[in-house]
Amino acid sequence: MRIETKAIHVGEEPDFRAGSYGDVTSPIHLSSTFATLDIDRPTGGYDYSRSGNPTRNALEQKLAAIENADHGLAFSSGLAAESTVCLSLVKPGENIVAFNDLYGGTRRLFDQILAGDFSIGIRYVDARDPENIKKVIDSKTKLVYLESPTNPLLKMADIKSISDIAHERDIPVAVDNTFASPYFQNPLDLDADIVIHSTTKYINGHSDSIGGAVMVNRDDLYSRFKFEQNAIGAILSPFDSFLVMRGIRTLGVRMRQHAENAMKIAEFLETRNEVKKVIYPGLTSHPQHDLAGKQMKGFGGMLSFELEAKAEKIEKFLKTLKVFSLAESLGGVESLIEIPARMTHKGVPSSERKSLGISDSLIRMSAGIENVQDLIEDLENAFLTL
Ligand SMILES: *Cc1c(COP(=O)(O)O)cnc(C)c1O
């Protein structure tokens, strides 16, 4: 089955057993506990909803299917998923080798909790060159942690090459695949070991649920994460599981439209004098356009651009937009725009922002699936204020 079909059917096959109704969508099982007639023999395989719940289980099957994975786990947030993976694999005194361009919340988790409170070493490298990973790996490295494309500069890591390097030393590779979505990139097929998602973004796609996911093929990693997730308690609620499943059914059509709109907007922005630079993996001007073409099936819905204007003008530009909302987050059907230096990345010290390439005039856009002409006209109107 292809991804569009799996996104609709897996985990939600109609149940024709006696006492069932043949629902074509999963019911929401809100029960926190499940009664049994026999001790040690749970009625339907479930005993307590933190340890397992039928609605969450249906979602977890769907999550695994869309990443071509054997196993999926649904978490209460993307960060809950990340915390569980890292705490399962890395102990005090050991280290994680990570891309230096990561989601801000991941940086906070790594720097302040893992490094700060748990004495776990974090070695940041520019993972655009796989050799940089090779240089810092040592016998205490227990995890290689990547994001590709990154936020907000859409830098890419060569997942296959880096996985080959890490596997020579038996180190698992985790990829935060939130930006690409499973529709456009499947890290396990590129030999990574662990896929992490903030389902809050494209997977749910409707900006109405916070959640996370982990997908793996390896049985040992699955058992470890499942145990740790239950022990920590980082699970997704039945109602949110239902919402995320509902979102996944349209992943294919949404992603195609996100990418088509992003490409048209990127091309439009490249024609404007007010724009210094457009960053979108689908443009041939992107320095890693070839790698994107190799490891992704499409270029996604995120783009960034730099405006040639003073701070007040940029603020005016953003406030003039009517169809775009000025907001953090991404991946929903509605178009969002933000200024990383003052919003999503204000926690990153300004010297580090500069060295990464996040300037004060950089704008990040999550292209929604509205009619693209309305989006372009909205931008044209805002350009009049510059
Ligand atoms: C949003 C996001 C996260 C964190 O997910 P939450 O669901 O907000 O906890 C992690 N990684 C990336 C790339 C994100 O965009």
The ligand as a Tripos MOL2 file, in Angstrom:
@<TRIPOS>MOLECULE
LIG
   15    15     1     0     0
SMALL
NO_CHARGES

@<TRIPOS>ATOM
      1 C1          7.3680   21.9030   17.4110 C.3       1 LIG1
      2 C2          8.5810   21.1040   17.2350 C.ar      1 LIG1
      3 C3          9.0420   20.2600   18.2410 C.ar      1 LIG1
      4 C4          8.3980   20.1650   19.5900 C.3       1 LIG1
      5 O1          7.1230   19.6240   19.5310 O.3       1 LIG1
      6 P1          5.9650   19.9400   20.5880 P.3       1 LIG1
      7 O2          4.8380   19.1240   20.0960 O.co2     1 LIG1
      8 O3          5.7170   21.4190   20.5770 O.co2     1 LIG1
      9 O4          6.4770   19.4920   21.9210 O.co2     1 LIG1
     10 C5         10.1840   19.5030   17.9790 C.ar      1 LIG1
     11 N1         10.8250   19.5780   16.7970 N.ar      1 LIG1
     12 C6         10.4070   20.3840   15.8190 C.ar      1 LIG1
     13 C7         11.1680   20.4360   14.5410 C.3       1 LIG1
     14 C8          9.2780   21.1810   15.9830 C.ar      1 LIG1
     15 O5          8.8930   21.9940   14.9950 O.3       1 LIG1
@<TRIPOS>BOND
     1     1     2 1
     2     2     3 ar
     3     2    14 ar
     4     3     4 1
     5     3    10 ar
     6     4     5 1
     7     5     6 1
     8     6     7 2
     9     6     8 1
    10     6     9 1
    11    10    11 ar
    12    11    12 ar
    13    12    13 1
    14    12    14 ar
    15    14    15 1
@<TRIPOS>SUBSTRUCTURE
     1 LIG1         1 GROUP 0 **** ****
